[in-house]
């Protein structure tokens, strides 16, 4: 796989049982690139490590005044230099390719998982964690996957050089062979603490960034209530905590860097000390001493990859663990479905609450608990908490349908829908049946003033559909954002449309017009609206009251408001005390009436 071939046609099925298993799976799935990196790494490191032997041969040839050996050594140096240049260039290309392709594979896997789970993903994993995995964690995972082949090439080179030194000059080679493992492994005990401090720093930096983002997003409100200085002080404290954590982390990494410099230096001193003694005794030549000395100096280069692979693993393991956690999430049943891709029709039925939404009817659902309403809306969208309690559409469990078919059949609009930045045309360019035009949807959602506001904010937009929407629609009011989201949902024209409080941020006059437009545009289609607004409830074909997890009453709005106290309490916002007082007044009135009749 080359960079120009990305994205992958199929990123594969990851082994998400644990972080290390996921890293191993990534490495195996780009084995060709790893072998290329290993081959070029061996050429590069061996060429670098061969230079000291060439230098030693050249020095000895000069001492012996041998022109032939000097010329031969010069040819070997040219050969090593060529191998070094070619190996370094191709190793860098292979390493970067492995890094980018591994990171791209993880991002594709995360994007595919997000598409499969939909809004259920952020209900099971924090949105910030998903963003962190798909950005910073992806880079760390790619770093480790790429570094494995370079580390392997460096380790093989170190072993080759150590064996060659033992064979070439046993007296000094043994010293090098004993000292190399100590130098290579000395920093390992320090890495866990350094990693923990780095994790603390990243956590505090994330909190500070989140606080800054929230402060900027709510700056208008903060100015209105005079809370700017309060939040500024909070950010200052968070910033100082990040600084202290960064200093603590930097101290540990500085210690590791010092150890990486100190121990090779001590090994070099030991080799020189021993070599000088052997040279005085006449047991080694000057060229041999220069060769061993130069080899030990050069070995510090491949030895750095030992600490790098340890650092890469320390950083990538928690990142891989988080990625594996997200990738291991599944729908309650097989996402491929067990039935044909045909979209079923018929009534929508929830076996948990007993809610029935007849086909082609406008059903309103009143639920006193907003959290319970959200869970019910989630189930209606095909995300049940229990696999065996799936919602039925026309008698067919939604979880038995392929994912695309289930999404075509049922669309759930969240209580707080998100508007992405771009033009209004882009916002409304969503998968749809084609039966509902954008103008009709915008009219039904009462978006005339929204279009005017967008055109005024985009001076170069002659067509309202070309007007730009800022990130999350922050230039619009809450009611304007809500109506644009409703229009987007209406355009899709699904078999079943589920709306959770679609008019909570609009005034009553606009709400009444939206209710009429919604009923008109969705005529003959199944529509379920979670609301407690009398304006919407009065226009519904049937209203269901969900109380304590079960449907407690069903009927027209006016009948329920007169005959069902629990329904009246939710819709009119009456408290228990008010209900008791009303009931008491009713009883008193009945008693008085009975007394009047008896006296008469």
C-alpha positions in Angstrom: 0.0 0.0 0.0 1.4 3.4 -1.1 0.2 6.8 0.1 -1.4 7.6 -3.3 -3.5 4.4 -3.0 -5.3 5.7 0.2 -8.0 5.4 1.3 -8.1 1.6 1.7 -10.8 -0.1 -0.3 -11.5 -2.1 2.8 -9.6 -1.4 6.0 -10.4 -4.9 7.4 -11.9 -6.2 10.6 -9.6 -5.2 13.5 -8.7 -7.3 16.5 -10.1 -4.9 19.1 -9.9 -7.3 22.1 -7.1 -5.2 23.6 -4.6 -2.5 22.8 -1.6 -4.7 22.1 -3.7 -7.1 20.0 -4.8 -4.1 17.9 -1.3 -2.9 17.4 -0.2 -6.4 16.4 -3.1 -6.6 13.9 -2.1 -3.3 12.4 1.5 -4.4 12.0 0.5 -7.7 10.3 -1.8 -5.9 7.9 1.0 -3.9 6.4 3.6 -6.6 6.4 4.9 -5.7 3.0 5.7 -2.2 4.0 7.3 -3.4 7.2 9.6 -5.8 5.3 10.6 -2.9 3.0 11.4 -0.7 5.9 13.4 -3.5 7.5 15.4 -4.2 4.4 16.2 -0.5 3.8 16.9 -0.1 7.6 19.4 -2.9 7.5 21.2 -1.4 4.5 21.3 2.0 6.2 22.5 0.8 9.7 25.0 -1.8 8.4 26.5 0.9 6.1 26.8 3.3 9.0 28.3 0.6 11.3 30.8 -0.5 8.6 32.3 2.9 8.4 34.5 2.4 11.6 36.0 -0.8 10.1 36.9 1.1 7.0 38.4 3.9 9.0 40.4 1.4 11.1 41.6 -0.3 7.9 42.6 3.0 6.4 44.6 4.0 9.5 46.3 0.7 9.7 47.1 0.9 5.9 48.6 4.4 6.5 50.7 3.1 9.4 51.9 0.2 7.3 52.5 2.4 4.3 50.4 0.1 2.1 48.9 2.0 -0.9 47.0 -1.0 -2.2 45.1 -1.5 1.1 44.5 2.2 1.3 43.0 2.3 -2.1 40.9 -0.8 -1.3 39.7 0.9 1.8 38.8 4.0 -0.1 36.6 1.9 -2.4 34.9 0.3 0.6 34.2 3.8 2.0 32.6 4.8 -1.3 30.5 1.7 -1.2 29.4 2.3 2.4 28.7 5.9 1.7 26.5 4.9 -1.2 24.7 2.3 0.9 24.2 4.9 3.7 22.7 7.5 1.3 20.4 5.1 -0.5 19.4 3.3 2.7 18.7 6.5 4.6 16.6 7.9 1.8 14.5 4.8 1.1 14.2 4.0 4.9 12.7 7.5 5.4 10.2 7.0 2.5 9.2 3.5 3.8 8.9 4.7 7.4 6.7 7.7 6.5 4.6 5.5 4.3 4.1 3.0 7.1 3.2 5.7 9.6 0.7 7.4 7.3 -0.9 4.2 6.1 -1.3 2.8 9.6 -2.8 6.1 10.8 -5.1 6.2 7.8 -6.3 2.7 8.4 -7.2 3.5 12.0 -9.1 6.7 10.9 -11.0 4.7 8.3 -11.9 2.1 10.9 -13.1 4.8 13.3 -15.1 6.5 10.6 -16.7 3.3 9.6 -17.6 2.5 13.3 -19.1 6.0 13.7 -21.2 5.5 10.6 -22.4 2.1 11.8 -23.3 3.3 15.4 -24.5 6.7 14.5 -25.7 8.9 17.4 -25.5 5.8 19.7 -21.7 6.2 19.6 -21.6 9.4 21.6 -24.1 7.9 24.1 -21.7 5.0 24.8 -18.4 6.9 24.5 -17.7 10.6 25.2 -17.5 12.7 22.0 -14.2 14.1 23.2 -12.7 10.7 23.5 -13.7 9.9 19.9 -12.1 13.1 18.7 -8.9 12.4 20.8 -8.7 8.9 19.3 -9.1 10.0 15.7 -6.5 12.8 16.1 -3.7 12.5 18.6 -4.0 8.8 19.4 -3.9 7.9 15.7 -0.5 9.6 15.3 0.9 7.7 18.3 -0.4 4.4 17.0 1.1 5.0 13.6 4.4 6.0 15.2 4.7 2.6 17.0 3.6 0.5 14.1 6.2 2.3 11.9 9.0 2.2 14.5 8.9 -1.6 14.9 10.7 -2.3 11.6 13.3 0.4 12.3 13.9 -1.0 15.7 14.3 -4.5 14.3 16.8 -3.3 11.8 18.7 -1.4 14.5 18.7 -4.4 16.9 19.9 -6.8 14.2 22.7 -4.3 13.3 23.8 -4.0 17.0 24.0 -7.8 17.3 26.0 -8.0 14.0 28.4 -5.3 15.1 28.9 -6.9 18.6 29.6 -10.3 17.1 31.9 -8.7 14.5 33.9 -6.9 17.2 34.2 -10.1 19.3 35.6 -11.9 16.2 37.7 -8.9 15.0 39.2 -8.1 18.4 38.1 -10.4 21.2 39.8 -8.5 24.0 37.8 -5.3 23.4 34.8 -7.0 21.7 33.9 -8.7 24.9 33.8 -5.4 26.8 31.5 -4.0 24.1 29.3 -7.1 24.0 28.8 -6.9 27.8 28.2 -3.1 27.9 25.7 -2.9 25.0 22.7 -4.6 26.7 23.2 -2.3 29.8 23.2 0.8 27.6 20.2 -0.4 25.6 18.0 -1.3 28.5 19.0 1.2 31.1 16.2 3.7 30.4 13.4 1.2 30.5 12.7 1.5 34.3 12.3 5.3 33.9 9.8 5.1 31.0 6.6 4.2 33.0 7.0 7.2 35.3 7.8 9.5 32.3 4.7 8.2 30.5 2.5 8.7 33.5 3.7 12.3 33.8 3.1 12.9 30.1 -0.4 11.5 30.4 -1.1 13.9 33.3 0.1 16.7 31.2 -2.1 15.7 28.2 -5.1 15.3 30.5 -4.6 18.8 32.1 -4.0 20.3 28.6 -7.2 18.8 27.4 -9.2 20.2 30.3 -7.7 23.6 29.7 -8.6 23.5 26.0 -12.1 22.4 26.8 -12.5 25.2 29.3 -11.2 27.7 26.8 -13.6 26.4 24.1 -16.6 26.6 26.4 -15.6 30.1 27.5 -15.3 31.3 23.9 -18.6 29.6 22.9 -20.4 31.2 25.8 -18.7 34.6 25.8 -21.8 36.5 24.9 -23.7 35.0 27.9 -20.7 35.5 30.2 -20.6 39.2 29.3 -24.3 39.5 29.9 -23.9 38.2 33.5 -20.5 39.7 34.2 -18.8 36.3 34.5 -15.8 37.0 32.2 -13.3 37.5 35.0 -14.5 34.4 36.9 -13.9 32.1 33.9 -10.7 33.9 33.0 -9.4 33.1 36.5 -10.4 29.5 36.0 -8.5 29.3 32.8 -5.4 31.0 34.3 -5.4 28.3 37.0 -5.9 25.5 34.5 -3.1 27.0 32.4 -0.7 27.1 35.4 -1.6 23.4 36.1 -0.6 22.5 32.5 2.7 24.4 32.9 3.6 22.6 36.1 2.7 19.3 34.6 4.8 20.1 31.5 7.8 21.0 33.7 7.5 17.7 35.7 7.2 15.7 32.5 10.2 17.6 30.9 12.3 16.8 33.9 11.8 13.1 33.5 12.5 13.1 29.8 15.6 15.2 30.4 16.8 12.5 32.9 16.2 9.9 30.2 18.1 11.9 27.7 21.0 12.4 30.2 21.1 8.6 30.8 21.2 8.0 27.0 24.2 10.2 26.8 26.0 9.2 30.0 26.0 5.4 29.6 27.3 5.3 26.0 30.0 7.7 27.2 31.0 5.5 30.1 31.1 2.5 27.7 33.3 4.5 25.4 35.7 5.5 28.2 35.9 1.8 29.3 36.7 0.7 25.8 39.4 3.4 25.4 40.9 2.7 28.8 41.1 -1.0 28.0 42.3 -0.4 24.5 45.1 1.9 25.5 46.3 -0.7 27.9 46.2 -3.4 25.3 48.0 -1.2 22.8 50.8 -0.5 25.3 51.2 -4.2 25.8 51.4 -4.6 22.0 48.4 -7.0 21.9 46.4 -4.8 19.5 47.3 -2.5 16.6 46.5 1.2 16.3 44.0 0.5 13.5 42.2 -2.1 15.6 41.9 0.4 18.5 40.6 3.1 16.2 38.1 0.6 14.7 36.7 -0.5 18.0 36.5 3.1 19.3 34.8 4.3 16.2 32.4 1.3 16.2 31.3 2.1 19.8 30.7 5.8 18.9 28.7 4.8 15.8 26.6 2.3 17.8 25.0 5.1 19.8 23.0 5.9 16.7 21.2 2.5 16.4 21.0 2.2 20.2 18.8 5.3 20.3 16.1 3.2 18.6 15.9 1.0 21.7 14.7 3.9 23.8 12.5 5.2 20.9 10.6 1.9 20.6 10.1 1.8 24.3 8.8 5.4 24.2 6.6 4.7 21.2 5.0 1.6 22.9 4.5 3.5 26.2 2.7 6.3 24.3 0.8 4.1 21.8 -0.5 1.4 24.2 -3.0 3.7 26.0 -3.9 5.2 22.6 -4.4 1.7 21.1 -6.5 0.7 24.1 -8.8 3.7 23.6 -9.1 3.0 19.9 -9.8 -0.7 20.6 -12.5 0.3 23.0 -14.3 2.4 20.4 -13.8 -0.2 17.6 -15.1 -3.0 19.8 -18.5 -1.3 20.2 -21.3 -3.1 18.3 -24.9 -2.7 17.6 -27.1 -5.0 19.7 -27.2 -7.5 16.8 -25.4 -8.1 13.5 -25.0 -4.9 11.5 -25.4 -6.7 8.3 -28.9 -7.8 9.3 -30.5 -11.2 8.8 -33.3 -10.2 6.4 -33.5 -8.8 2.9 -32.7 -5.2 2.3 -36.4 -4.3 1.6 -37.7 -1.5 3.8 -40.8 -2.8 5.6 -43.9 -0.8 6.2 -46.6 -1.0 8.9 -47.0 0.0 12.5 -44.1 0.9 14.7 -44.2 -0.9 18.1 -42.0 -0.7 21.1 -42.3 -3.9 23.3 -40.6 -2.2 26.3 -43.2 0.5 26.8 -46.0 -0.9 24.7 -46.0 2.3 22.5 -47.8 1.8 19.1 -47.4 4.3 16.3 -49.9 3.3 13.6 -48.7 3.5 10.0 -49.4 6.7 8.2 -50.6 8.5 11.4 -49.3 11.4 13.4 -48.6 10.1 16.9 -47.5 12.3 19.8 -45.8 10.9 22.9 -45.9 12.7 26.2 -43.4 11.6 28.8 -42.8 13.4 32.1 -39.1 12.2 32.3 -36.9 13.7 29.5 -34.3 11.1 30.0 -36.8 8.3 29.6 -38.1 10.1 26.4 -34.5 10.2 25.1 -34.0 6.4 25.7 -37.3 5.6 24.1 -36.4 7.8 21.0 -33.1 5.9 20.9 -34.9 2.5 20.9 -37.3 3.7 18.1 -34.2 4.5 16.1 -32.9 0.9 16.4 -30.6 1.1 19.4 -32.2 -0.9 22.2 -30.4 -1.3 25.5 -31.2 -5.0 25.4 -30.7 -7.0 22.2 -33.9 -9.0 22.5 -36.1 -5.9 23.0 -35.8 -4.4 19.5 -38.5 -2.1 18.1 -40.8 -3.8 15.5 -41.7 -2.1 12.2 -44.5 -4.0 10.5 -43.8 -6.9 12.7 -40.1 -7.0 11.7 -37.4 -6.2 14.4 -35.3 -3.3 13.2 -32.1 -5.0 14.4 -32.9 -7.8 11.9 -32.6 -5.4 9.0 -29.3 -4.3 7.3 -28.1 -1.0 8.7 -28.8 1.0 5.6 -32.4 -0.4 5.4 -33.0 0.4 9.1 -31.8 3.9 8.6 -33.9 4.4 5.5 -37.0 3.1 7.4 -36.6 5.2 10.6 -35.0 8.6 11.2 -34.6 10.0 14.7 -33.9 13.7 15.1 -32.2 14.4 18.4 -33.3 17.0 20.8 -30.1 19.0 20.1 -29.3 18.4 16.4 -26.0 19.6 15.0 -25.6 21.9 12.0 -22.3 21.5 10.2 -20.6 24.5 8.7 -21.0 25.2 5.0 -23.8 26.4 2.7 -27.4 25.8 3.3 -27.4 23.8 0.1 -24.8 21.5 1.6 -26.8 21.2 4.8 -29.9 20.1 2.9 -28.0 17.8 0.6 -28.9 14.6 2.5 -30.0 11.1 1.4 -33.7 11.3 0.7 -36.5 9.8 -1.2 -36.7 12.8 -3.6 -40.4 13.2 -2.8 -40.0 16.3 -0.7 -38.4 19.4 -2.2 -36.1 21.7 -0.2 -38.5 24.7 -0.6 -41.5 22.7 0.8 -39.5 21.4 3.7 -38.2 24.9 4.6 -41.7 26.3 4.3 -43.2 23.6 6.5 -40.5 24.3 9.1 -41.2 28.1 8.9 -37.7 29.0 7.9 -38.5 32.2 6.0 -36.8 34.5 8.6 -33.9 32.1 8.8 -33.3 32.4 5.1 -33.4 36.2 5.4 -30.9 36.1 8.2 -28.6 33.9 6.3 -28.7 36.1 3.2 -28.0 39.2 5.2 -25.0 37.5 6.8 -23.7 36.4 3.4 -23.4 39.4 1.2 -22.2 37.4 -1.8 -25.1 34.9 -1.7 -27.9 35.8 -4.2 -29.6 32.5 -3.7 -30.5 31.7 0.0 -29.3 28.2 -0.6 -25.8 29.5 -1.2 -25.7 31.4 2.1 -23.1 30.1 4.5 -23.8 28.6 7.9 -21.2 29.1 10.6 -19.9 26.2 12.7 -22.8 24.6 14.6 -24.9 27.5 13.3 -23.7 29.8 16.1 -24.7 32.9 14.2 -28.3 31.7 14.4 -30.7 31.6 17.4 -31.7 28.4 19.0 -35.1 28.5 17.3 -33.6 29.1 13.9 -31.1 26.2 14.3 -34.0 24.0 15.4 -36.1 24.8 12.4 -33.3 24.3 9.9 -32.6 20.9 11.5 -36.4 20.1 11.2 -36.3 21.0 7.5 -33.3 18.7 6.9 -35.2 15.8 8.5 -38.3 16.5 6.5 -36.3 16.4 3.2 -35.1 12.9 3.9 -38.8 11.7 3.9 -38.3 8.5 5.8 -40.9 5.8 6.3 -41.0 6.7 10.0 -39.8 10.1 11.3 -39.2 10.5 15.1 -38.8 14.0 16.4 -37.7 14.8 20.0 -39.0 18.2 21.1 -38.7 19.8 17.6 -40.3 23.1 18.6 -39.0 23.7 22.1 -37.1 26.9 21.1 -39.8 28.6 19.1 -42.6 30.9 20.0 -46.2 29.7 20.1 -47.4 31.3 16.8 -44.5 29.8 14.9 -45.0 26.5 16.7 -48.7 26.4 15.6 -47.7 27.0 11.9 -44.9 24.3 12.2 -47.5 21.9 13.5 -49.8 22.5 10.6 -46.9 22.3 8.1 -45.6 19.1 9.7 -49.0 17.4 9.6 -49.5 18.5 5.9 -46.1 17.5 4.6 -46.0 14.1 6.5 -49.6 13.2 5.4 -49.7 9.4 4.8 -46.3 8.9 6.5 -45.7 7.7 10.1 -44.6 10.5 12.4 -43.8 10.2 16.1 -43.2 13.5 18.0 -42.0 13.6 21.6 -43.5 16.8 23.0 -45.6 18.3 25.8 -46.7 21.3 23.7 -50.5 21.5 23.5 -50.2 23.0 20.1 -48.5 19.9 18.7 -50.6 17.5 20.8 -53.9 19.0 19.6 -52.9 18.3 15.9 -51.8 14.7 16.5 -54.0 11.9 15.4 -53.4 10.1 18.6 -51.5 10.9 21.8 -49.8 8.3 24.1 -48.9 9.0 27.7 -45.8 7.2 28.9 -45.7 7.0 32.7 -43.1 5.0 34.7 -41.8 3.2 31.6 -45.2 2.1 30.2 -47.9 3.5 28.1 -50.5 4.6 30.6 -53.1 6.2 28.4 -53.9 6.7 24.7 -56.4 9.0 23.0 -57.0 12.4 21.5 -55.4 15.4 23.3 -58.6 16.9 24.4 -60.0 13.7 26.0 -56.7 13.1 27.8 -56.5 16.6 29.1 -60.0 16.3 30.6 -59.9 12.7 31.9 -56.3 11.8 32.7 -54.8 13.8 35.7 -51.2 12.5 35.0 -51.4 13.6 31.4 -52.7 17.0 32.5 -50.0 17.4 35.0 -47.3 17.0 32.4 -48.9 19.1 29.7 -50.0 22.0 31.9 -47.0 21.7 34.3 -49.2 21.4 37.3 -47.5 20.3 40.5 -48.8 17.6 42.8 -50.0 20.2 45.3 -51.9 22.0 42.6 -53.5 18.8 41.5 -54.4 17.9 45.1 -55.9 21.4 45.6 -57.8 21.1 42.3 -59.2 17.7 43.3 -60.1 19.1 46.8 -61.9 22.0 45.2 -63.8 19.6 42.9 -64.8 17.4 45.9 -65.9 20.5 47.8 -68.0 21.6 44.9 -69.6 18.2 44.5 -70.4 18.1 48.2 -71.9 21.6 48.1 -74.0 20.5 45.1 -75.2 17.4 46.9 -76.2 19.5 50.0 -78.1 21.9 47.8 -79.9 19.0 46.1 -80.8 17.5 49.5 -82.1 20.8 50.9 -84.2 21.3 47.8 
